[in-house]
Amino acid sequence: MEEKPRKDFEGVSGKGQVDGDQLPCFAKRNYVFMLLGVCLIGLGFGIMSMETAAYGLGFLGLVLGPVIVLLGFSIQFLAIFYRS
């Protein structure tokens, strides 16, 4: 009985080259969510830097900015795991 050669990695040829018939990792919607997340992270850091209180200890630097940054990272997490 002859054994078939085992293919551990579908779509990869013997020299480590990827075949052309593979699907992309993410859909367009995922990339849009990722861009939105990056923009929110940048906006949050921008808001934190606009704080006028001493050492950034006001509302913008301690509450609003970090919440927006956390929201941006949450959207990044969802964008990576979202499947349509």
VMD Tcl script that draws the C-alpha trace (Angstrom):
set ca {
  {0.00 0.00 0.00}
  {1.52 3.28 -1.12}
  {1.29 6.32 1.14}
  {0.43 9.71 -0.29}
  {2.79 12.56 0.49}
  {1.53 14.63 3.39}
  {0.65 18.28 2.75}
  {0.90 20.21 6.00}
  {0.44 23.62 4.45}
  {-2.27 23.90 1.85}
  {-1.47 26.37 -0.91}
  {2.29 26.40 -0.31}
  {4.58 24.86 -2.89}
  {7.74 22.96 -2.03}
  {10.02 26.03 -2.07}
  {7.96 28.15 0.32}
  {6.11 30.05 -2.38}
  {2.41 30.71 -1.97}
  {0.10 29.56 -4.76}
  {-2.00 32.23 -6.43}
  {-5.41 30.71 -5.66}
  {-5.52 31.54 -1.94}
  {-8.12 33.83 -0.45}
  {-6.95 37.05 1.23}
  {-6.66 37.07 5.02}
  {-9.15 39.85 5.62}
  {-12.12 41.27 3.76}
  {-12.50 44.93 2.84}
  {-14.77 45.47 5.85}
  {-12.01 44.28 8.20}
  {-9.55 46.79 6.76}
  {-12.10 49.59 7.14}
  {-12.56 48.65 10.81}
  {-8.79 48.53 11.29}
  {-8.42 52.00 9.78}
  {-11.20 53.30 12.03}
  {-9.47 51.78 15.06}
  {-6.12 53.37 14.17}
  {-7.81 56.75 13.70}
  {-9.53 56.46 17.09}
  {-6.25 55.55 18.78}
  {-4.57 58.57 17.22}
  {-7.50 60.79 18.19}
  {-7.34 59.56 21.77}
  {-3.63 60.33 22.05}
  {-4.24 63.71 20.44}
  {-6.94 64.50 23.00}
  {-4.64 63.48 25.83}
  {-1.93 65.79 24.51}
  {-4.36 68.74 24.34}
  {-4.83 68.73 28.10}
  {-4.12 72.16 29.59}
  {-4.14 71.12 33.25}
  {-0.84 70.62 35.02}
  {0.79 67.26 34.12}
  {-2.30 66.24 32.14}
  {-4.38 65.65 35.24}
  {-7.65 67.04 33.89}
  {-10.71 65.45 32.32}
  {-9.23 65.20 28.81}
  {-5.97 63.57 29.91}
  {-7.37 61.18 32.50}
  {-10.83 60.23 31.25}
  {-11.79 61.11 27.69}
  {-8.50 60.38 25.91}
  {-7.87 56.96 27.48}
  {-11.48 55.89 26.90}
  {-11.19 56.74 23.19}
  {-7.84 54.91 22.96}
  {-9.40 51.86 24.63}
  {-12.32 52.03 22.20}
  {-9.86 52.16 19.29}
  {-8.00 49.08 20.52}
  {-11.32 47.28 21.02}
  {-12.30 48.02 17.43}
  {-8.89 46.70 16.30}
  {-9.53 43.47 18.20}
  {-12.97 43.09 16.64}
  {-11.64 43.90 13.16}
  {-9.12 41.08 13.38}
  {-11.64 38.46 14.54}
  {-14.68 39.60 12.50}
  {-15.79 37.15 9.81}
  {-18.60 37.82 7.39}
}
mol new
graphics top color blue
foreach p $ca { graphics top sphere $p radius 0.5 }
foreach p [lrange $ca 0 end-1] q [lrange $ca 1 end] { graphics top cylinder $p $q radius 0.2 }
display resetview
